[in-house]
């Protein structure tokens, strides 16, 4: 699904100024702190099957689109530039079939996820109806 140029993936830097939305599919990927607040666990940014993390560009994808029919899921938002600032070899690719859909590859490492989540904001928090 990633964009390619002569067989090589193309890293789309036009995304860098955007806010990205990540749907959290599994309630076990959310940790409840002692004060009752919530934070995503690092597993929420790891895909063991494709090594790509699916996100949406907030300005192009309303929350309802990101949720689809899974209204029980949660959504976090973070600046795309935060991925670049983590270091590592992360690349972001726009889905040619849906310009609001972006893949981050490889999956964000556990230590980098923890740093990234400090910059996240809940857009559809746990318990939201």
C-alpha positions in Angstrom: 0.0 0.0 0.0 3.0 2.3 0.3 3.8 4.8 -2.4 6.8 3.8 -4.6 9.0 5.4 -7.1 10.8 2.9 -9.3 10.3 0.2 -6.7 11.5 2.4 -3.7 9.2 3.8 -1.1 8.8 7.6 -1.2 8.9 9.4 2.1 6.3 12.2 2.0 7.6 15.3 3.8 4.5 17.3 2.9 2.9 15.6 5.9 5.3 17.0 8.4 3.2 20.0 9.3 0.0 18.0 9.8 -1.6 16.5 12.9 -2.0 12.8 12.7 -4.8 10.6 14.3 -4.2 7.1 15.5 -7.1 4.8 16.3 -6.5 2.6 19.3 -8.3 -0.7 18.6 -7.7 -2.6 21.7 -8.7 -1.3 25.2 -5.8 -3.3 26.6 -3.5 -0.8 24.8 -4.6 1.9 27.2 -3.1 2.3 30.7 -5.1 3.9 33.5 -2.8 6.0 35.8 -3.3 6.1 39.6 -5.0 9.5 39.2 -7.6 8.1 36.8 -6.0 9.6 33.7 -5.3 7.5 30.7 -2.3 7.1 28.3 -1.7 4.8 25.4 0.7 1.9 25.9 3.6 1.6 23.4 2.0 -1.4 21.8 -0.5 1.0 20.3 2.2 2.0 17.8 3.6 -1.4 16.9 2.3 -3.6 14.1 3.9 -7.1 14.2 2.3 -8.1 10.9 3.2 -5.3 8.4 5.5 -3.1 10.4 3.4 -0.2 9.3 1.3 2.0 11.5 -1.9 3.3 10.1 -2.8 7.0 10.9 -5.0 9.7 9.4 -4.3 13.4 8.6 -6.7 15.3 11.0 -7.4 18.1 8.6 -8.6 15.6 5.9 -10.3 12.9 8.1 -13.1 13.7 10.6 -13.2 11.6 13.7 -16.2 9.7 12.4 -14.2 8.6 9.4 -11.3 7.4 11.5 -13.7 5.5 13.8 -15.8 4.0 11.1 -18.3 1.7 12.8 -15.9 1.1 15.7 -17.2 3.9 17.9 -15.9 2.2 21.1 -12.3 2.7 20.0 -10.2 5.6 21.1 -8.3 8.2 19.0 -5.1 10.1 19.9 -3.6 13.0 17.9 0.0 14.0 17.6 2.0 16.3 15.3 3.6 14.5 12.4 6.8 16.3 13.0 7.0 14.5 16.3 7.7 11.3 14.3 10.7 13.0 12.6 11.9 14.4 15.9 12.2 10.9 17.3 15.1 10.2 15.1 15.4 6.7 13.7 14.6 5.7 10.1 10.8 6.5 10.2 9.1 7.3 6.9 5.6 8.4 6.2 3.7 7.4 3.1 0.3 8.8 1.8 -2.1 6.1 0.6 -2.8 6.9 -3.1 -6.4 5.6 -2.8 -7.1 7.8 0.2 -5.0 11.0 0.7 -6.1 11.3 4.3 -4.6 7.9 5.2 -0.9 7.7 6.0 1.4 4.8 6.9 4.4 5.2 9.2 7.1 2.6 8.7 8.7 0.9 10.5 6.4 0.6 13.5 7.4 3.0 16.2 9.7 1.4 18.7 8.7 1.1 22.4 11.1 3.8 23.7 10.1 6.2 20.9 6.4 5.5 21.5 6.8 6.6 25.1 8.3 9.9 23.9 5.6 10.3 21.3 2.8 9.8 23.7 4.0 12.7 25.8 3.0 14.9 22.8 -0.4 13.2 22.3 -3.9 14.5 22.9 -7.0 12.4 23.2 -9.5 13.2 20.5 -11.9 10.3 21.3 -10.8 9.3 24.8 -11.6 6.2 26.8 -15.1 6.1 28.0 -16.3 8.7 25.4 -19.8 8.1 24.0 
